Amino acid sequence: MPFDVGDKVVYPHHGAAVIERREMKFAFGEEKEYLVLRLAYGDLILSVPTDNTDEVGLRDVINDEEVEEVFAVLRKKEARMPTNWSRRFKNHVEKLKSGGTCRCARRTRACRRARSACWPRLARSWCPSSPLPSTSPRKRPRPSSTKRWPDPPDPAAMAPTVWCIVVAAGSGTRFDPVRLKQHETLGDARVQDVAMDAARSVASGVVLVTLPEFAGDPDPRADVVVAGGATRSASVRCGLAAVPDGCDIVVVHDGARPVAGAPLFEAVVAAVAAGADAAVPGVAVADTIKRVEDGHVVETVPRDDLVAVQTPQAFRSEALRAAHATGGEASDDAALVEAAGGLVVVVPGDPDNLKITTKADLSLAWTRLQRARA
């Protein structure tokens, strides 16, 4: 569906927005046109690829003429208006159908909350789908006729299903030409084992993405073990293929970040459960950042709006799968979701959450891990 600047639209999970402008951006070596949206609530700005609006679910809102059409049907004079509440409700539904605006019929259900003129004392606890209330005096029920109300829903059953992909398929040549940093030990567990244990704090299932030579070895901490690809993004796609379709939230975590604790996992999952497409932990940049070309400084980048992004990163399952369906490459998965027009939010990161790159990082990680466990 084509959209124009100034159109009012609905963006799934985020509500109403206005298209402010069109702009061209480079994403993964390709120039694409984006629609820039300003959300009605929260003053957030989103960019959606013009050729991807159908996939993300961007749609028109009902216009003033359509709203007036609904009210015109409801205001239509009737020769006789039923006095019974449920019949009035049914009458409104039939009028909506006759006016060709069936899609708005559900709106009339809001009037169920109104108190009935027929049963002013009983309507507060009665709805049209219930049997007609009795007008006889209240009697103490017999023990044999006492109804047992259903148990309240289990909060655990209502929580989103979360799986975590722990990526440990890199060769890590900067750490050691032969030894794998993810297989180094911290106390009595390997680096990737500590990362998987932390993932279990929020995840009902863990996928371990490892080097092909270890893919056939079962791991007691993982539900599934798969071989990684040639790049990090390819490895994540291998892990994503093993995540069940019914999963709501997918967390991606580096197997070389063993210090990330349960609170960090919980924070990114909660942000996605609250409506974001993706959530990443970020820490403020302390050093001065300069842009360099051919060994010469060409720009000093203001650092006020910069953050260093870590893992774990959480995603709506549909958003992550759609972003990876293009086969794109990026240094992290949030960049792919961002390029697809998704809303990526930042939660406070942990300065201790380092990624092991050199041998010196290994001893530093062990020190920080011991301090966190104390």
Protein Blocks (a to p, Z undefined) as FASTA:
>chain_A
ZZdehiacddehkapaddfbdcdddeehiacdddddddfehpiacdddfklmmmnopacd
ddfklmmmmmmmmmpccfbdcfbfklmmmmmmmmmmmnopamlmmmmmmmmmpccfklmm
lmmmgcfkbccddfbdcddddfklpccddddddfklmpccddddddffbgklmlomkbcf
klpcehjacfklmmmmmmmmmpcbdcddddfklmmpccfkbmbdcdddfbfklmmmmmmm
mpcfklmbdcdddfklmkbcfklmmmmmmmmmnopabdcdddddfbdcdddeehiafbdc
dfklgccddddddddfklmmmmmmnopacfbfklmmmmnopacddddddfklccdfbfml
mmmmmmmmmmmmZZ
